Amino acid sequence: MTERTIRREPAETLAAAFPPGTFTPAPKHASHAAMARAQGLIETKLMIRHGEQQLLNLIVPLAMLIVAAFIPVLGEETGVAEVFPMILAVAATSAGFTGQAIGLAFDRRYGALKRTGASGVPAWTIIVGKILAVLAMVVIQILLLGVTALILGWRADAVGVVFGLITLLVGVTAFTSMGLLMGGSMSAEAVLGLANLVWLILVALVGWVLYSQGLADAGWWNLLPSVALASGLTVAFGGAVPWLQLGVLTVWAALASAAAVKWFRFD
């Protein structure tokens, strides 16, 4: 039987190679920013991979923009400049409201939220992650629809673009709050039917206001969040601050957020 010789390093050499604390367990929570970033990344990937959401978030708005640019379905004097704010509002409604409501409701139904929460992820991280996913999708929508609108002849100065982005951010906040409220408080079957129905109604009303009187003169129709967003974008791209529409969207966001905090469920 062969005897094995074990080489022993001097204590000084080992201390130099492995400083104190190298093998000391030090478990701790990740930082809030790291948790939010990780959750936002996974939620964004899930949203991008979901075919139905891409249909509502990108394909339908893009098709509507191209068709409306060549076919005057909303009136002979309705061009890209009038249609683009409406299309952007439709896209934001799809990403913030419909997509989040349906996705969240089915996450609750199949226990995905409970499993995520059981892993130690705080509830606020899940909500922030979904909001970050919506913002990521909105960035994609802005790039896709904005470039297409520019090709089709839409123009706005730098001030109008800044005002438009601010208005869009407030609108996305309002619709995301509404989506979290519906998806976090109702059954998946009810949300699936109701969210799509509400989306169709909101889109139809925006189209009707544009066809009948124009979004810049929406009047009391601005009380509806979809009309307020489309009208606000129209005013903003014209170089003015849409104070009325911003106020309406802020109220919708505040009410929906408060209701979501009260009635949101993870199972």
N, C-alpha and C positions, 0 to 999 in steps of 0.2 A: 504494500500500500504506500503510495507516494505521499510524502508530507508536503503540504502547501505552505509556502512562506508568505505571510501577509506583511506588506510594506507599510510601515507606520510613518506618517509625515510628522515633522516637528510641530508642536503646538503653535509656535510663532507663524509658521507657513499657513496653517489652517486659518488662523485669526486674520491674516492679511487677505486671504482669498475670500473668506466669508465674514464680513463685518458683523458686529452684534445686531441682532434683529432680523437677520436674513431668513431664518427658519421659525420666526415667531408669528403665530397666526394673529392677524389683525383684521377680522371681518368688519365691514361697515357698509352703510347704505351709500349708493352712488349719489352724487350731487343732484339737486333738483334739475339743473340744466341738462345733465347727462341723461337722466331718466326721461325728461321731456323730449330730448333729441332722439333717443332710441325708439320711444313709442311713436313719435311723429314719423320716423323713417319707416317703421313696419306698417303703420296705418296708410302711409302714402303708397307703399308697394302694393298693399291689398287693394286700394282704390284703383290704381293704374291697371292691375291685372283683371279687374272685374269688367267683363264685357258689357253688361247692361248699363253700368254707370258710364262707361266711355260712350255708349250710344247717346245717353241723355246729356252728358257733360260736354262732348266735343262734336260728335257726328251730326246730331240733330241741329244744334245751333249753327254749325258751319254750313250745312245744307240750306237752312233757312236764310242765312245771309247771302249765299250765292244766288238762290232762287229769287229773293226779293230784289237783288241788284239788277236782274235782267227781266223779271216779270213784275209789273206793277200790281201785285195782288192786294196791296193796301192803299191804292190810289195812284193816279197818274203822276202826281207831284211828289210822291214818296220815293226818295232815292236812298243811297247808302248813308248819307249824313243823318237822315231821319231814322233809318232802320237799325243802324249799328248800335246805338244805345239800348234799343229794345232787345236786340240779340244778346248783348252783353248781360243785360238783366236776366234774361231767360237762362243763360249759362250759369250765372251765379245762383239762381234759384235751384237749378238742377244739382249743382255741386253741394251747396250748403244745406238745402232743405230735403229734397227728395232722396238723394243718395245717402245722406247721413241718417235720415229717419229709417229707411228700409234696412240699411246695413246694420244699424244699431239694434233694431228690433229683432233681427234674426241672430245677432250675436247673443242677445239675451235669451232667445228661445233655445238655442243649442248649448247654452251654458258657457260660452266663450268668455264672457265678462267675469263670471264667477271664478273660472280657472285662472284668468289673468290676475284677478284680485287675490286669489289664494297663493299666488307666487310671490306676494309681497309688494306688488306694484300698487301704490296708492290710487284711490279713485280719481283724484284730480289729474293724475298722469294720463289716465285713459282719455279723459275729456280733452285735455290739452293736446294729446296726440292726434285726436280726431280733428280738432281745429287746425292744427298744423298741416294735416293732410288736405283739408279743404283749401287752405291758403296755397299749398303747392299746386293743387289742381287749378286754382284761379290764375296762378302765374302762367300755367300752360295755356289756359283759355285766352288770356290776354295776348300772349305771343301768337298763338294760332289765329285767333279771330282778328287781332289788331293788324297783323301782317296782311291777312286776306283783305281786310277793309281798306288798307292803304293801297293795295294793288287795284282794288275796285274803284278807287278815287276818293276815299274818305280822307279828310284833313282836319287837323286841330293844332293850335299853337301850344307852346310849352306850358303856359299858365292853365289852359284848358285841360291838358293832359294831367297835370298835378291835381287840379280840382276833381277831375274824373276819378283818379285813383283813390283819393280820399273818400269820395262818395261811394265807390265800389267797395272799399274796405268796410265802411259802416253798414252797407247793405248786406255784405257777406256775413258780418257779425250777427245781424238780425236773423237772416235765414238759417244760419247754423244753429243759433239758439232755438229757433222754432223746430228744426230737425231733431235736435237733442231732446226737446220736450216731447215731441210725438213719439220718437223711437224709444225713449226711456220710460214711457208711461203707458203704452198701449201694447196690445198683442201683435205678434208679427203679421197675422192674417189681416187684421184691421188696418195696420199701417201700410201693408202692401197695396191694398185697394185705395185707401183714403189719400195716401201721399201722392200717388199718380193722379188721382182725381183732382186734388187741390192744385197740383202742378198744371194740369190742363186748363183749369179755370183761371188761374193766375196768368198764364200765357195768353189765353183767349181775351181776357180783359185788357191786357196791355195792347194787344193787337187792335182791339175795338177802339180804345182811346186814341191810338195813333191814327187809325182810319177815320174816325169821326171828328176829331177836333185837334189832333196833334198833341204830342207829349209835352211840349213847352207850355201849353195852356190846359193842363189836365184838370185844374180846379179841384173839386172835392174828391175826385178819383185818387188824388195823392194820398188819401187815407189808407189805401191798399198798399201793402209793402212792395209788391212787384211794380205797380204803377209809380210809386214814389221813387224807386230805384231807377227805373227807365227814364222818368221825367227828370230826376236829379242829374243823371248822366247827360241828358240832352242839354240842360242848362249849364252844367259844368264844362262840357266840351265847347260851349259857346263863349267861355271866358268869365262866367259869373259864378258866385257861390250860391248853391241851391239851399238856402237856409231852411226853407219850409220842408223840403224833402229830407234833409239831414235830420231835422227835428222829429219828423214822423218815423223815420227808420230807427232813430235812437230810442224812441218810446217803445217801438215794437221789440227791439233788442232787449231793453230793460225788463219789459213785462215777460217776455219768453224766457229770459235767463232766470228771473225770480221764480217763475212757475217750474222750470226745469230743476232748479235746486230743491224745490219743495216736493215734487212728485217723481223725480228721477229714481228708477229702480235698476238694480244690477241683476235681477233674476225674474 
